């Protein structure tokens, strides 16, 4: 009984450590390297950009090419 308790505790601890490592390693990739932060105590965005959730984003909609070369099914 004690062996199961120790093994279960080690498994839970190992899982928590792995999940913490994964979230801290890949959290930095949310914004792109050229993204600018904005908001309270940060500089304002340039012209043509607006502040959205602390990041400067373009007000222009993204341009999608007419033909991407990928098959499209209705």
N, CA, C and O atoms as CSV, one atom per row, in Angstrom:
chain,resi,resn,atom,element,x,y,z
A,1,UNK,N,N,0.823,-1.192,0.000
A,1,UNK,CA,C,0.000,0.000,0.000
A,1,UNK,C,C,0.870,1.259,0.000
A,1,UNK,O,O,0.578,2.215,-0.718
A,2,UNK,N,N,1.921,1.260,0.793
A,2,UNK,CA,C,2.801,2.419,0.856
A,2,UNK,C,C,3.551,2.599,-0.455
A,2,UNK,O,O,3.823,3.727,-0.865
A,3,UNK,N,N,3.889,1.487,-1.120
A,3,UNK,CA,C,4.600,1.567,-2.395
A,3,UNK,C,C,3.731,2.241,-3.447
A,3,UNK,O,O,4.215,3.059,-4.228
A,4,UNK,N,N,2.464,1.901,-3.466
A,4,UNK,CA,C,1.540,2.508,-4.431
A,4,UNK,C,C,1.394,4.001,-4.155
A,4,UNK,O,O,1.354,4.797,-5.093
A,5,UNK,N,N,1.316,4.380,-2.929
A,5,UNK,CA,C,1.181,5.784,-2.573
A,5,UNK,C,C,2.414,6.573,-3.003
A,5,UNK,O,O,2.294,7.676,-3.536
A,6,UNK,N,N,3.582,6.014,-2.773
A,6,UNK,CA,C,4.826,6.686,-3.157
A,6,UNK,C,C,4.930,6.783,-4.672
A,6,UNK,O,O,5.293,7.833,-5.203
A,7,UNK,N,N,4.614,5.697,-5.373
A,7,UNK,CA,C,4.684,5.707,-6.837
A,7,UNK,C,C,3.669,6.674,-7.432
A,7,UNK,O,O,3.982,7.394,-8.381
A,8,UNK,N,N,2.477,6.698,-6.894
A,8,UNK,CA,C,1.455,7.626,-7.395
A,8,UNK,C,C,1.880,9.072,-7.150
A,8,UNK,O,O,1.691,9.931,-8.011
A,9,UNK,N,N,2.449,9.338,-5.987
A,9,UNK,CA,C,2.921,10.687,-5.678
A,9,UNK,C,C,4.048,11.097,-6.617
A,9,UNK,O,O,4.072,12.231,-7.097
A,10,UNK,N,N,4.976,10.194,-6.883
A,10,UNK,CA,C,6.070,10.490,-7.799
A,10,UNK,C,C,5.558,10.728,-9.221
A,10,UNK,O,O,6.052,11.605,-9.931
A,11,UNK,N,N,4.578,9.949,-9.620
A,11,UNK,CA,C,3.998,10.128,-10.952
A,11,UNK,C,C,3.336,11.496,-11.071
A,11,UNK,O,O,3.539,12.194,-12.065
A,12,UNK,N,N,2.560,11.881,-10.088
A,12,UNK,CA,C,1.883,13.179,-10.115
A,12,UNK,C,C,2.899,14.312,-10.084
A,12,UNK,O,O,2.755,15.295,-10.810
A,13,UNK,N,N,3.907,14.183,-9.264
A,13,UNK,CA,C,4.955,15.198,-9.190
A,13,UNK,C,C,5.711,15.300,-10.522
A,13,UNK,O,O,5.978,16.404,-10.996
A,14,UNK,N,N,6.050,14.174,-11.115
A,14,UNK,CA,C,6.743,14.164,-12.409
A,14,UNK,C,C,5.878,14.813,-13.488
A,14,UNK,O,O,6.370,15.599,-14.297
A,15,UNK,N,N,4.609,14.482,-13.494
A,15,UNK,CA,C,3.682,15.054,-14.472
A,15,UNK,C,C,3.596,16.567,-14.308
A,15,UNK,O,O,3.602,17.298,-15.299
A,16,UNK,N,N,3.516,17.041,-13.074
A,16,UNK,CA,C,3.440,18.477,-12.820
A,16,UNK,C,C,4.719,19.188,-13.266
A,16,UNK,O,O,4.659,20.281,-13.830
A,17,UNK,N,N,5.856,18.578,-13.018
A,17,UNK,CA,C,7.128,19.181,-13.431
A,17,UNK,C,C,7.227,19.249,-14.954
A,17,UNK,O,O,7.664,20.260,-15.503
A,18,UNK,N,N,6.830,18.194,-15.625
A,18,UNK,CA,C,6.869,18.165,-17.094
A,18,UNK,C,C,5.924,19.215,-17.671
A,18,UNK,O,O,6.299,19.931,-18.600
A,19,UNK,N,N,4.719,19.319,-17.143
A,19,UNK,CA,C,3.760,20.304,-17.651
A,19,UNK,C,C,4.255,21.738,-17.402
A,19,UNK,O,O,4.066,22.613,-18.247
A,20,UNK,N,N,4.879,21.972,-16.260
A,20,UNK,CA,C,5.437,23.291,-15.971
A,20,UNK,C,C,6.550,23.617,-16.952
A,20,UNK,O,O,6.627,24.741,-17.448
A,21,UNK,N,N,7.410,22.655,-17.236
A,21,UNK,CA,C,8.496,22.856,-18.191
A,21,UNK,C,C,7.943,23.179,-19.579
A,21,UNK,O,O,8.420,24.105,-20.235
A,22,UNK,N,N,6.953,22.433,-20.024
A,22,UNK,CA,C,6.382,22.641,-21.361
A,22,UNK,C,C,5.741,24.017,-21.466
A,22,UNK,O,O,5.962,24.728,-22.446
A,23,UNK,N,N,4.952,24.401,-20.473
A,23,UNK,CA,C,4.267,25.688,-20.572
A,23,UNK,C,C,5.232,26.861,-20.475
A,23,UNK,O,O,5.009,27.888,-21.115
A,24,UNK,N,N,6.291,26.737,-19.697
A,24,UNK,CA,C,7.237,27.852,-19.606
A,24,UNK,C,C,8.132,27.925,-20.836
A,24,UNK,O,O,8.564,29.018,-21.199
A,25,UNK,N,N,8.422,26.822,-21.480
A,25,UNK,CA,C,9.274,26.834,-22.664
A,25,UNK,C,C,8.557,27.409,-23.874
A,25,UNK,O,O,9.157,28.174,-24.629
A,26,UNK,N,N,7.293,27.067,-24.082
A,26,UNK,CA,C,6.598,27.442,-25.301
A,26,UNK,C,C,5.695,28.654,-25.136
A,26,UNK,O,O,5.087,29.098,-26.110
A,27,UNK,N,N,5.591,29.197,-23.940
A,27,UNK,CA,C,4.762,30.382,-23.723
A,27,UNK,C,C,5.319,31.592,-24.459
A,27,UNK,O,O,4.545,32.460,-24.862
A,28,UNK,N,N,6.606,31.682,-24.647
A,28,UNK,CA,C,7.225,32.839,-25.283
A,28,UNK,C,C,6.910,32.932,-26.767
A,28,UNK,O,O,7.130,33.989,-27.359
A,29,UNK,N,N,6.411,31.889,-27.388
A,29,UNK,CA,C,6.160,31.891,-28.818
A,29,UNK,C,C,4.781,32.410,-29.188
A,29,UNK,O,O,4.379,32.299,-30.347
A,30,UNK,N,N,4.041,32.976,-28.233
A,30,UNK,CA,C,2.714,33.500,-28.542
A,30,UNK,C,C,2.820,34.700,-29.478
A,30,UNK,O,O,2.113,34.764,-30.483
A,31,UNK,N,N,3.685,35.640,-29.163
A,31,UNK,CA,C,3.879,36.803,-30.020
A,31,UNK,C,C,5.035,36.567,-30.971
A,31,UNK,O,O,5.960,35.820,-30.651
A,32,UNK,N,N,4.992,37.189,-32.127
A,32,UNK,CA,C,6.102,37.049,-33.062
A,32,UNK,C,C,7.253,37.945,-32.610
A,32,UNK,O,O,7.031,38.866,-31.824
A,33,UNK,N,N,8.466,37.704,-33.081
A,33,UNK,CA,C,9.616,38.503,-32.643
A,33,UNK,C,C,9.500,39.986,-32.980
A,33,UNK,O,O,10.050,40.828,-32.270
A,34,UNK,N,N,8.786,40.314,-34.061
A,34,UNK,CA,C,8.661,41.716,-34.444
A,34,UNK,C,C,7.411,42.379,-33.863
A,34,UNK,O,O,7.110,43.527,-34.192
A,35,UNK,N,N,6.686,41.670,-33.008
A,35,UNK,CA,C,5.476,42.232,-32.403
A,35,UNK,C,C,5.848,43.289,-31.375
A,35,UNK,O,O,6.847,43.163,-30.668
A,36,UNK,N,N,5.045,44.313,-31.304
A,36,UNK,CA,C,5.271,45.403,-30.361
A,36,UNK,C,C,4.212,45.344,-29.274
A,36,UNK,O,O,3.028,45.152,-29.550
A,37,UNK,N,N,4.655,45.513,-28.033
A,37,UNK,CA,C,3.717,45.535,-26.916
A,37,UNK,C,C,3.172,46.946,-26.746
A,37,UNK,O,O,3.855,47.925,-27.044
A,38,UNK,N,N,1.935,47.044,-26.263
A,38,UNK,CA,C,1.308,48.338,-26.027
A,38,UNK,C,C,0.428,48.236,-24.797
A,38,UNK,O,O,0.240,47.152,-24.245
A,39,UNK,N,N,-0.101,49.352,-24.377
A,39,UNK,CA,C,-0.997,49.349,-23.226
A,39,UNK,C,C,-0.494,50.271,-22.138
A,39,UNK,O,O,0.247,51.217,-22.404
A,40,UNK,N,N,-0.903,49.991,-20.901
A,40,UNK,CA,C,-0.521,50.813,-19.761
A,40,UNK,C,C,0.989,50.713,-19.547
A,40,UNK,O,O,1.543,49.615,-19.525
A,41,UNK,N,N,1.647,51.851,-19.391
A,41,UNK,CA,C,3.096,51.943,-19.189
A,41,UNK,C,C,3.898,51.387,-20.361
A,41,UNK,O,O,5.052,50.994,-20.186
A,42,UNK,N,N,3.315,51.349,-21.525
A,42,UNK,CA,C,4.002,50.919,-22.750
A,42,UNK,C,C,3.796,51.989,-23.812
A,42,UNK,O,O,2.838,52.758,-23.725
A,43,UNK,N,N,4.665,52.057,-24.807
A,43,UNK,CA,C,4.476,53.067,-25.859
A,43,UNK,C,C,3.236,52.758,-26.696
A,43,UNK,O,O,2.839,51.599,-26.812
A,44,UNK,N,N,2.620,53.796,-27.281
A,44,UNK,CA,C,1.439,53.557,-28.127
A,44,UNK,C,C,1.832,52.912,-29.456
A,44,UNK,O,O,3.002,52.899,-29.840
A,45,UNK,N,N,0.845,52.392,-30.130
A,45,UNK,CA,C,1.077,51.756,-31.433
A,45,UNK,C,C,1.278,52.809,-32.511
A,45,UNK,O,O,0.856,53.956,-32.364
A,46,UNK,N,N,1.932,52.401,-33.601
A,46,UNK,CA,C,2.150,53.286,-34.746
A,46,UNK,C,C,0.829,53.513,-35.473
A,46,UNK,O,O,-0.187,52.894,-35.155
A,47,UNK,N,N,0.861,54.417,-36.462
A,47,UNK,CA,C,-0.332,54.674,-37.272
A,47,UNK,C,C,-0.753,53.437,-38.042
A,47,UNK,O,O,0.100,52.711,-38.552
A,48,UNK,N,N,-2.039,53.185,-38.135
A,48,UNK,CA,C,-2.550,52.020,-38.847
A,48,UNK,C,C,-2.600,50.768,-37.998
A,48,UNK,O,O,-3.003,49.708,-38.477
A,49,UNK,N,N,-2.198,50.876,-36.742
A,49,UNK,CA,C,-2.245,49.732,-35.833
A,49,UNK,C,C,-3.080,50.099,-34.619
A,49,UNK,O,O,-3.203,51.269,-34.257
A,50,UNK,N,N,-3.649,49.077,-33.998
A,50,UNK,CA,C,-4.402,49.300,-32.771
A,50,UNK,C,C,-3.914,48.325,-31.708
A,50,UNK,O,O,-3.342,47.281,-32.020
A,51,UNK,N,N,-4.147,48.680,-30.456
A,51,UNK,CA,C,-3.707,47.851,-29.334
A,51,UNK,C,C,-4.785,46.807,-29.038
A,51,UNK,O,O,-5.934,47.154,-28.762
A,52,UNK,N,N,-4.416,45.545,-29.096
A,52,UNK,CA,C,-5.357,44.457,-28.847
A,52,UNK,C,C,-4.711,43.467,-27.901
A,52,UNK,O,O,-3.739,42.804,-28.262
A,53,UNK,N,N,-5.244,43.359,-26.686
A,53,UNK,CA,C,-4.732,42.445,-25.666
A,53,UNK,C,C,-3.239,42.648,-25.396
A,53,UNK,O,O,-2.508,41.685,-25.163
A,54,UNK,N,N,-2.793,43.913,-25.428
A,54,UNK,CA,C,-1.407,44.221,-25.106
A,54,UNK,C,C,-0.442,44.126,-26.267
A,54,UNK,O,O,0.765,44.276,-26.072
A,55,UNK,N,N,-0.939,43.879,-27.479
A,55,UNK,CA,C,-0.073,43.769,-28.655
A,55,UNK,C,C,-0.583,44.696,-29.742
A,55,UNK,O,O,-1.791,44.858,-29.913
A,56,UNK,N,N,0.342,45.308,-30.480
A,56,UNK,CA,C,-0.031,46.150,-31.613
A,56,UNK,C,C,-0.359,45.247,-32.800
A,56,UNK,O,O,0.459,44.429,-33.220
A,57,UNK,N,N,-1.564,45.411,-33.330
A,57,UNK,CA,C,-1.978,44.614,-34.486
A,57,UNK,C,C,-2.435,45.558,-35.590
A,57,UNK,O,O,-2.908,46.662,-35.323
A,58,UNK,N,N,-2.290,45.119,-36.811
A,58,UNK,CA,C,-2.674,45.920,-37.964
A,58,UNK,C,C,-4.191,45.990,-38.055
A,58,UNK,O,O,-4.891,45.018,-37.770
A,59,UNK,N,N,-4.689,47.157,-38.458
A,59,UNK,CA,C,-6.133,47.329,-38.634
A,59,UNK,C,C,-6.588,46.802,-39.992
A,59,UNK,O,O,-7.785,46.637,-40.225
A,60,UNK,N,N,-5.634,46.535,-40.893
A,60,UNK,CA,C,-5.968,46.024,-42.224
A,60,UNK,C,C,-6.222,44.523,-42.146
A,60,UNK,O,O,-5.494,43.806,-41.461
A,61,UNK,N,N,-7.249,44.045,-42.844
A,61,UNK,CA,C,-7.482,42.598,-42.836
A,61,UNK,C,C,-6.358,41.868,-43.578
A,61,UNK,O,O,-5.753,42.441,-44.484
A,62,UNK,N,N,-6.072,40.636,-43.215
A,62,UNK,CA,C,-5.016,39.898,-43.914
A,62,UNK,C,C,-5.413,39.615,-45.360
A,62,UNK,O,O,-6.589,39.421,-45.667
A,63,UNK,N,N,-4.422,39.594,-46.235
A,63,UNK,CA,C,-4.664,39.339,-47.654
A,63,UNK,C,C,-4.475,37.856,-47.938
A,63,UNK,O,O,-3.426,37.286,-47.640
A,64,UNK,N,N,-5.483,37.244,-48.509
A,64,UNK,CA,C,-5.424,35.833,-48.872
A,64,UNK,C,C,-5.339,35.748,-50.390
A,64,UNK,O,O,-6.157,36.352,-51.083
A,65,UNK,N,N,-4.364,35.009,-50.923
A,65,UNK,CA,C,-4.265,34.900,-52.385
A,65,UNK,C,C,-5.477,34.180,-52.973
A,65,UNK,O,O,-6.125,33.365,-52.317
A,66,UNK,N,N,-5.756,34.510,-54.223
A,66,UNK,CA,C,-6.925,33.917,-54.882
A,66,UNK,C,C,-6.763,32.407,-55.002
A,66,UNK,O,O,-7.693,31.660,-54.697
A,67,UNK,N,N,-5.598,31.952,-55.442
A,67,UNK,CA,C,-5.367,30.532,-55.591
A,67,UNK,C,C,-4.139,30.135,-54.761
A,67,UNK,O,O,-3.039,30.640,-54.983
A,68,UNK,N,N,-4.342,29.238,-53.817
A,68,UNK,CA,C,-3.236,28.785,-52.984
A,68,UNK,C,C,-2.592,27.514,-53.523
A,68,UNK,O,O,-1.548,27.091,-53.027
A,69,UNK,N,N,-3.197,26.909,-54.519
A,69,UNK,CA,C,-2.673,25.664,-55.061
A,69,UNK,C,C,-3.165,24.445,-54.297
A,69,UNK,O,O,-2.854,23.315,-54.672
A,70,UNK,N,N,-3.930,24.656,-53.229
A,70,UNK,CA,C,-4.460,23.538,-52.464
A,70,UNK,C,C,-5.856,23.195,-52.964
A,70,UNK,O,O,-6.602,24.088,-53.365
A,71,UNK,N,N,-6.219,21.925,-52.946
A,71,UNK,CA,C,-7.564,21.565,-53.380
A,71,UNK,C,C,-8.606,22.073,-52.387
A,71,UNK,O,O,-8.412,22.022,-51.172
A,72,UNK,N,N,-9.703,22.559,-52.930
A,72,UNK,CA,C,-10.795,23.069,-52.101
A,72,UNK,C,C,-12.041,22.280,-52.429
A,72,UNK,O,O,-12.429,22.172,-53.592
A,73,UNK,N,N,-12.667,21.729,-51.409
A,73,UNK,CA,C,-13.880,20.954,-51.585
A,73,UNK,C,C,-15.045,21.676,-50.904
A,73,UNK,O,O,-14.893,22.180,-49.791
A,74,UNK,N,N,-16.198,21.727,-51.561
A,74,UNK,CA,C,-17.344,22.416,-50.964
A,74,UNK,C,C,-17.907,21.677,-49.773
A,74,UNK,O,O,-18.875,22.133,-49.164
